[in-house]
Amino acid sequence: MHSARIAGKLKERLVEFSGKVSFGLPKMARRFVRETLFGICARQSVRLSEICRSLDEEIPEIKTETRLSAPLGREGLGPSVRSQVLQAGVSRVGNETLLILDLSDLSKKYAKKMEYLSPVRDGSTKEIGPGYWTLQVVGASVSQKEIVPLWGHLYPCASPRFESENEEILGAIREVSGACGGFGIWVMAVAGTGSTCLRLFLRRIGGS
């Protein structure tokens, strides 16, 4: 009984959160966001097949996969959700909040036909294989001991739209800094081309 109440509360919070991050999207897109978030939490996986199993619909699983696959290509879905996540988090960013920028990767070891795959170094196995690069920004407060998600972006280096890693970093900094109104202290690792990005960053905020 106690577990059922906890599950009910968690589901309420999840519905509330999905409503915030999908605000302004059409009805079907909002449903997609809600069901996807539920599936990720329930199955602890971002795989579409696992998300579909969590929904336990009374139709063949392949039909659920087809239904959930359709919105993935919707123009503007990712940027819209990313913007709402940022707006939800900025109220918890203060002068001493650490804005931690982290570059990572998503390894797709067995992928063959996914678009714009490029070589990445798997952080777990240290092997080079196909995948995508990712960029995250979170807010961290030592006094409140909480992590606030602010920005997340997966970018394929092989895409014709891709400019450079530095531009990806600077774009995230511009968006997050603008939304936070100058609050927060940026923290990031500087290595390799990161030194070039740091100089560009200092030049931008210095106005020269």
C-alpha positions as CSV (number, residue, x, y, z in Angstrom):
1,M,0.0,0.0,0.0
2,H,2.8,2.4,0.9
3,S,4.7,1.5,-2.3
4,A,1.5,2.2,-4.3
5,R,1.2,5.6,-2.8
6,I,4.9,6.4,-3.6
7,A,4.4,5.2,-7.2
8,G,1.3,7.3,-7.5
9,K,3.2,10.4,-6.2
10,L,6.1,9.8,-8.6
11,K,3.7,9.4,-11.5
12,E,2.0,12.7,-10.6
13,R,5.4,14.5,-10.4
14,L,6.4,13.0,-13.8
15,V,3.2,14.1,-15.4
16,E,3.7,17.6,-14.0
17,F,7.3,17.8,-15.2
18,S,6.5,16.4,-18.7
19,G,3.8,19.1,-19.0
20,K,6.4,21.8,-18.3
21,V,9.0,20.6,-20.7
22,S,6.5,19.9,-23.5
23,F,4.7,23.3,-23.0
24,G,3.7,24.8,-26.4
25,L,3.9,21.5,-28.3
26,P,1.0,20.0,-30.1
27,K,-1.1,17.4,-28.3
28,M,0.5,14.3,-29.8
29,A,4.0,15.7,-29.2
30,R,3.1,16.3,-25.6
31,R,1.9,12.7,-25.3
32,F,5.1,11.5,-26.8
33,V,7.2,13.4,-24.3
34,R,5.1,12.1,-21.4
35,E,5.2,8.5,-22.4
36,T,8.9,8.6,-23.3
37,L,9.8,10.1,-19.9
38,F,7.7,7.5,-18.1
39,G,9.3,4.7,-20.1
40,I,12.9,5.9,-19.4
41,C,12.1,6.1,-15.6
42,A,10.3,2.8,-15.5
43,R,12.8,0.7,-17.5
44,Q,16.0,2.7,-16.7
45,S,16.8,2.8,-20.5
46,V,16.5,5.1,-23.4
47,R,16.0,2.3,-25.9
48,L,12.7,2.7,-27.7
49,S,11.9,-1.1,-27.4
50,E,12.2,-0.8,-23.6
51,I,10.1,2.3,-23.5
52,C,7.4,0.6,-25.5
53,R,7.4,-2.4,-23.1
54,S,6.9,-0.1,-20.1
55,L,3.7,1.2,-21.6
56,D,2.2,-2.3,-21.8
57,E,-0.3,-1.4,-24.5
58,E,-2.9,-3.9,-25.7
59,I,-1.5,-3.8,-29.2
60,P,1.5,-5.5,-30.8
61,E,4.7,-3.9,-29.6
62,I,5.8,-3.1,-33.1
63,K,2.8,-0.8,-33.5
64,T,3.7,1.0,-30.3
65,E,7.3,1.4,-31.7
66,T,5.9,2.8,-34.9
67,R,3.7,5.3,-33.1
68,L,6.5,6.5,-30.9
69,S,9.0,6.7,-33.7
70,A,6.9,9.2,-35.7
71,P,7.4,12.2,-33.5
72,L,11.2,11.7,-33.2
73,G,11.7,13.4,-36.6
74,R,9.4,16.3,-35.7
75,E,11.1,19.6,-36.6
76,G,11.8,21.7,-33.5
77,L,10.9,19.0,-30.9
78,G,14.4,18.8,-29.4
79,P,15.1,22.5,-29.3
80,S,11.6,23.2,-27.7
81,V,12.1,20.6,-24.9
82,R,15.7,21.8,-24.3
83,S,14.5,25.4,-24.0
84,Q,11.7,24.4,-21.5
85,V,14.2,22.4,-19.4
86,L,16.5,25.4,-19.3
87,Q,13.6,27.7,-18.3
88,A,12.6,25.3,-15.5
89,G,16.1,25.3,-14.1
90,V,17.2,28.9,-14.2
91,S,15.1,29.9,-11.2
92,R,17.4,27.7,-9.1
93,V,20.6,29.3,-10.4
94,G,22.3,31.9,-8.1
95,N,25.5,33.8,-8.0
96,E,27.5,30.9,-6.5
97,T,25.9,28.1,-8.5
98,L,28.4,26.2,-10.5
99,L,27.5,25.8,-14.2
100,I,29.3,22.6,-15.1
101,L,29.8,22.0,-18.8
102,D,30.7,18.4,-19.7
103,L,31.5,16.8,-23.1
104,S,30.8,13.2,-23.4
105,D,29.8,10.6,-26.0
106,L,27.1,8.1,-26.9
107,S,28.6,4.9,-28.2
108,K,26.5,3.0,-30.8
109,K,28.7,-0.1,-31.1
110,Y,26.4,-2.2,-33.2
111,A,24.8,0.6,-35.3
112,K,25.2,0.4,-39.0
113,K,22.5,2.5,-40.6
114,M,22.0,5.4,-38.2
115,E,22.6,8.8,-39.7
116,Y,25.9,10.7,-39.4
117,L,27.7,8.2,-37.2
118,S,31.2,9.3,-36.4
119,P,34.1,7.8,-34.4
120,V,33.9,8.3,-30.6
121,R,35.9,6.9,-27.7
122,D,33.7,4.8,-25.5
123,G,34.2,6.1,-21.9
124,S,33.6,2.6,-20.5
125,T,35.7,0.3,-22.8
126,K,38.1,3.0,-24.1
127,E,37.5,1.6,-27.6
128,I,37.0,3.7,-30.7
129,G,33.7,3.0,-32.4
130,P,30.7,4.6,-34.1
131,G,28.5,7.0,-32.1
132,Y,27.7,10.6,-31.4
133,W,29.1,13.4,-29.2
134,T,27.1,14.9,-26.4
135,L,27.2,18.2,-24.4
136,Q,25.6,18.8,-21.0
137,V,25.4,21.7,-18.7
138,V,24.1,21.2,-15.1
139,G,23.9,23.6,-12.2
140,A,25.4,22.4,-8.9
141,S,25.0,24.1,-5.5
142,V,27.3,22.9,-2.7
143,S,25.1,24.4,0.0
144,Q,21.9,22.8,-1.2
145,K,23.5,19.6,-2.5
146,E,21.4,19.4,-5.7
147,I,22.0,19.0,-9.4
148,V,19.9,21.1,-11.8
149,P,19.8,20.0,-15.4
150,L,20.0,23.0,-17.7
151,W,21.2,22.0,-21.2
152,G,21.7,18.7,-23.1
153,H,22.5,18.2,-26.7
154,L,23.6,15.3,-28.9
155,Y,25.4,16.4,-32.0
156,P,26.7,14.3,-35.0
157,C,30.1,15.5,-36.2
158,A,29.4,13.9,-39.6
159,S,26.3,16.1,-40.2
160,P,26.6,18.8,-42.9
161,R,25.1,21.2,-40.3
162,F,28.0,20.6,-37.9
163,E,30.5,23.5,-37.6
164,S,32.9,22.6,-34.8
165,E,33.0,21.5,-31.2
166,N,34.0,25.0,-30.2
167,E,30.8,26.4,-31.7
168,E,28.7,23.7,-29.9
169,I,30.3,24.8,-26.6
170,L,29.9,28.5,-27.3
171,G,26.3,28.0,-28.4
172,A,25.5,26.2,-25.1
173,I,27.2,28.9,-23.1
174,R,25.4,31.7,-24.9
175,E,22.0,30.1,-24.3
176,V,22.5,29.2,-20.7
177,S,24.2,32.4,-19.8
178,G,21.5,34.4,-21.4
179,A,18.7,32.5,-19.6
180,C,20.5,32.7,-16.3
181,G,21.0,36.5,-16.6
182,G,24.7,36.3,-15.9
183,F,24.3,34.3,-12.6
184,G,26.5,31.3,-12.0
185,I,30.2,30.3,-12.2
186,W,31.3,28.4,-15.3
187,V,33.3,25.2,-14.8
188,M,34.7,23.2,-17.7
189,A,37.7,21.1,-18.6
190,V,40.3,22.7,-20.9
191,A,42.2,20.3,-23.0
192,G,43.3,20.1,-26.7
193,T,41.1,22.5,-28.7
194,G,39.5,23.5,-25.4
195,S,42.2,26.2,-25.0
196,T,41.1,27.7,-28.3
197,C,37.5,27.7,-27.1
198,L,38.4,29.3,-23.8
199,R,40.1,32.2,-25.6
200,L,37.0,32.6,-27.8
201,F,34.8,32.5,-24.7
202,L,36.8,35.1,-22.8
203,R,36.9,37.3,-25.9
204,R,33.0,37.1,-26.3
205,I,32.3,37.9,-22.6
206,G,34.9,40.6,-22.7
207,G,33.1,42.2,-25.7
208,S,36.2,42.3,-27.9
